[in-house]
Structure formats: structure tokens, C-alpha cells
Amino acid sequence: MAHPKQQVHPEDFIGPEATAWLASHKDSAVTDLRLKFGLKRPYASWITQLEVQRKYANKFPALLRGNWIFPTGQATEQSSSERTAHYKASLIASPFTIDLCAGMGIDSWAFTQRNGSLGHFANELDPGLSRLLEFNLKNTTHTAGTATSVLHELKRWLHEKDISPSEVTIYLDPDRRTGTGKSVALRDASPNIIVLQQELLTLSHTLMTKHSPMVDLNALHELEYLSEIHVVEYQGECKEVLAIQREGYLGQPIIKAILLQADSSIEHSNTHKATALSFVNELDQFLIQPGPALAKSKLHEGLATKQHWKKWTVGNLYTTDELLPASSFYKRYKVIEVAKPYKLKLPSEGGAIERIGYPEHPDVIRKKLGWKEGRENKLFAVKQGKDKLMVLVKRLE
């Protein structure tokens, strides 16, 4: 992960001056402050904190209350949220944890917050981020280097504390981006988990790795002893895919779609075997749209078998004549009208617009229709083969 050459300095926050300056500039425009002070210390470090407080208040509420010092650059932007970090921590039962690519430290922080946590080892390649981690995570052993280069220090830490592999979970969030910003294969990420996995599994009982929401789940089968795959959805998006390897596990991995809410999570796993679905060109009374986690995990296919959904020949949409039970994992709609483009009779209360293969942007469609935004109704603008259609539906809570 690329980081700016000048990182936030933890030394800039020692003493009362930082607190006073941040308080006096809490309403100042960040752009104006950057023009005035540039990269001059300590102001550059302080300005970064103001920016994070405004931009990521919902992403890091506890860290902001606890005066966490945030880095500048991609480390904060691409970090897990507190909610997803806490979820990962909930999957760990071992007393000792290791984070080999700690980044800004959100996952390490969540691991150390667990009841029963007895020790944590955090490594970060970037020296500037590593210094911040030392300041933010006091009761943690820190190293700075590649995941492979610090293995000798990790082994010494385990030996000195007399920690057995059965007491250890290792977490790894490899850098999956190329210079072009595109995701890469598991083998091309840094570090190469395929090469590293055997050694890490000799040091731990459980190995957890984080992967891009775009990863092909079939590619995860390159991981040995793969026991579980968690597809994590939060705030309407698939945020990350977690692969859990447990030493000695045999058999097919359990796939779970996880929907995170403010203070809880809902799980749907592969308990229903998928069979061939019937494809239809026309819609029945109800339209079903799987949510991000259900769709990514492909668990909707088993649910479709169980609940007798029919696959519509447009996108990842399904239809049925039966009113399905409500679920947070999919959206239910009552089909109101199917017509040629712009030939619909639209309700006055407005609605959402989604296109699937349709050439015009939703903003253009809305302007042509003169239809205001709303939540109760939805318009699907779709392309079915060579034909273009618009489908008006009413959302069912």
C-alpha cells in the first residue's frame, strides 16, 4: 500500500498545545488550513486529525472518542471500519493474536479489546504507520517490515512467552492492489499467502485472511484447511471476504453471508443445496433481489431452490407468485407494471431507479420521467436481449 512520504508524527501530540489548537480550529476549513500551513509540522499532523474527525466520524466513533492518532493517506481511507473490525474479533477465541499487515491498526485494536485477550503482536511494513501503531497500541509487541522478514521476531516472541500454536490466531490483510488500482490474484498479493500459509499454520491454530469483495470465491480454495468463508455486508455494501483456515480441517468450507448491523449481526449459511432453476422471460406477482452478501456468496441459489424462486432472464433478479417471508438478506417487491420505456403510469410519491444493462443513466431517466426520488417505489430500467423495458414495483417491508 502506498503512503505519503510525510506521515503524521505521534510526537506532535505530546503536550497541551495539540489539544488547544484542535479545539480552536474545530470549525476551520481543512482546505484553508492546508493552504496556510502546508506540510509544516506539527500543523500537518493536526490538520489530518481534523479531517478524519469530519470525514470518518461514523467509521471510527470509539477511536475518535479515545484520541486515536490517525495517519494521512490511504491507510485511513482503505481501513476496515470499527464495525467490521469488531466482527473479525468476534470470530477469534484464542488468547493470543497476530496481525502481520496492521495498516492503521483498527483490526489490531479490535483484537486487543476482546475479553480474554492475553497478548498481541502487530507488524506493519510502513515505518511511519508502525510508529503510530506503537503510540496508539500500548500493550502490544510491534515490528516494522514485510510479513516474511519479521517471522524470526515473531517466532522469538512466541518462544519467549511459551505460546503454543493452539493459543494463536494469525490475521493477514495482504496488499491486493497493483499500481493501476486493480485487484490481483491471491498469489500476486503482498505477501503471497499461498506461499506463506504453511509456515503460518505451524505457528497458529487459525489463520484468518481478508480479501477483496471482488475476489472469486473459487480462488480461495487454493488456501489449505479452508474451513469457512464469510462474505460481510455492511451499510448496503459487500465490504470484505474473510477466509478462515484451521489446522487439520478436512471437507468443504462453510460459506456464510453476514449482514452487520449497528450492534448485532445476522448470519445465513449454506444449509440449502442449490438445484437447477427455471428461467422465465415474464415476471410473476413478486420480484426478489438478493442483497450484496447473499449474492456474492451465491447462497441465494440454495434459498431460491427452497423457496421456489424463478430466475428472471435479467440480471440477478428472481420472481415468484408466493409472498416470501421478510428477510434482511433480500428485497421483496410487488410488481405493479411492466412496459416499454417511458410508457409507465408512475405514482406521485416518487421512487428509486436502478438500471440493469439499460443504456441511459438513472439521472437521465429520472429527468425524462419528471419523477422525484422516493423510497416506497422503484423503477427497474432493464435490457432483456434486444428489448428495453421498464418495471415499476412497490417495495414490501
Buried (B, 14 or more C-beta within 10 A) or exposed (E): BEBBEEBBBBEBBEEEEBEEBBEEBEEEEBEEBBEEBEEEEBBBBBBBBBBBBEBBEEBBEEBBEEEBBBBBBBBBEEBBBBBBBBBBBEBBEBBBBBBBBBBBBBBBBBBBEBEEBEBBBBBBBBEBBBBBBBBBBEEBBBBBBEBBEBBEBBEEBBEEEEBEBEBBBBBBBBBBBEEEEEBBEBEEBBBBBBEBBEEBBEBBBBBBBBBBBEBEBEBBEBBEBBBBBBBBBBBEEBBBBBBBBBBEBEEEBBBBBBBBEEEEBBEBBBEBEBEEBEEEEEBBEBBBBBBBBBBBBBBBBBBBBEBEBBBBEBBBBBBBEEEBEEBEBBBBBBBBEBEEBEEBEBBEEBBBBBBBEBEBEBEBBBEEBEBEEBEEBBBBBBBBEEEBBBBBBBBEE
